[in-house]
């Protein structure tokens, strides 16, 4: 235990915060880390075809993971530098095909194609979340899937959604856990629509078919969005659509992606409203720069404010399911993973170190000047010493050790990939 931590512990005790309790609580909060940062969202089922469907990865940093073995090795290395409880989020495009279980198209995927992931997760102590993959595929007919007017196309993607839920259910059974299964479709139009209603009617019907089967180990959700690349004029699955769907379909949730709102919207502000009506709030935490750009999560004002809401709203610590969603091919991918996951953990640590009950009391008693001054005081308190102590106790490197470890792994492993 460092002298800096001892001084920080005393300082926080003066404002009613127990740093030991903070670290114990933080260590239990699971964060679902996206597998697709490690390979630029390429996956294993469509070769090296470029991304399509309203999303894009930029950059050509060397060393991208190309196989299940490379991706899991990179993930393990990155997570060895991240404290706390971790899950891994998969997309259906990361199915593992073998001689025993050869390639099938997405509408025919089965649990056997993900059994290697489950066996690996059991060995390493991870839990798994899942996402059907409605992009980067020849059947994305004019960037439409579940809302497509072409019934053959729409049925293909309905079948994919059903197959994905069955896979998620089996994963949950094998890991004795509940698996977040998130539906995101890029469906929309580049130019002015002539029939918004019909597209949304088809999307609703498709979702009804996908969610019809009982899957008790699955947490179902659908992810809303403002727009995507090439789909600037109309998005079928808007926030209003999915919020209404979730509100009228018990057991289905609107997943909140921080990059999927207008730039002036405060996503943290939405949590307190949703917590009054939903028992779970699945999230994708990302960093948007002017639009849904999925930049690496950083310890910045937006993420800290989100973490503060999770820490102080009644029930939010249990109800908010944190998943990460970022991908950057312009920098070292292991470094991106480490930075983003640690930033989320660091923000939660910062949030737990605030005297929320006392701040609430000050607000309720209209002691707003005192509240303002205390909030400003908290900003310069020795938070970093608590974070460093937490990392040490979790057996992961401190911030000043990270780059050397990332650089060494690049030199030893990723730089040798063709």
C-alpha angles and dihedrals in degrees: 000000000000126000089237090058092048090054091046091049090055093046093052092045088061090063093043101262122134107209093193091057090046093056092045092052094044093053090061099052110102120221119195109220119205116241092205095076087075098061106022093258092293098129127187106272106068104040115234096326112148122255117272136170106076097312134093141187118208129199138048105229108165125248104052114172110251105177140039090256094052094044095050092046091052092046092051091050092050094046091050084071096048122082125218137036115324139195128185123231117213133193121217088244088072093072111143113230122199139168088267093047107027128189119302129173120261096264089060100046117134139187091264089070090061100037091100088059091050094048090049092047091051091051094047098038099246129139120217137229124191142213129188109229113236097171142062095042136115090239091064088105107201087336091300127122122149092017096045118133087216104090095203091055093045093049091051090057094043088055089049091052092050092047091050093052090051090051091049090049092053091047088053091050092050094048095037089235145107114260122211106227110192126195115204120167123182092212114152146101134267094215138030112311124230094198119028094157096058093051092050091045090056092047091052092050091048092051091048089057094045094050096042097095118081110245108171094182093055130089102204121210141157125212122227126208142185098220144322137217108291090009099078101135104051138014116191095203099056125166091258091052096050095039089054091046092050091046092055099037111062112216094029119099136195105239111222113221111188092217096052100079137074112286093247095053118105106221093190088061091061096063098072090052095048094045090065091062110024131058091209134034112192113200142189109208113205139142116247121199107200090323141010093309097145095223118179112283113254136188092262137137095271096052093042092053090050090050092049091055090049090050099046108033112093110259095000095115089064100030102048109081107203119212126168123226119182136119129184122175094181096075139040104297096214089050089051092051092048095046095047097045093044091048090057091048092045091051091052090049090052091048095051090053093067121097094237098169092053093045089052090050091052091051093048091050092049091242090142098152091055090046092052093049093048092050089053091048091054092057093067099038118118096271092145093064091056091048092051091049090049092052091049092051090048090053096241129123123271119244096266092057099053105085095052091053093047091047092050093051089051090051094046101037125003097042089061094061115103 
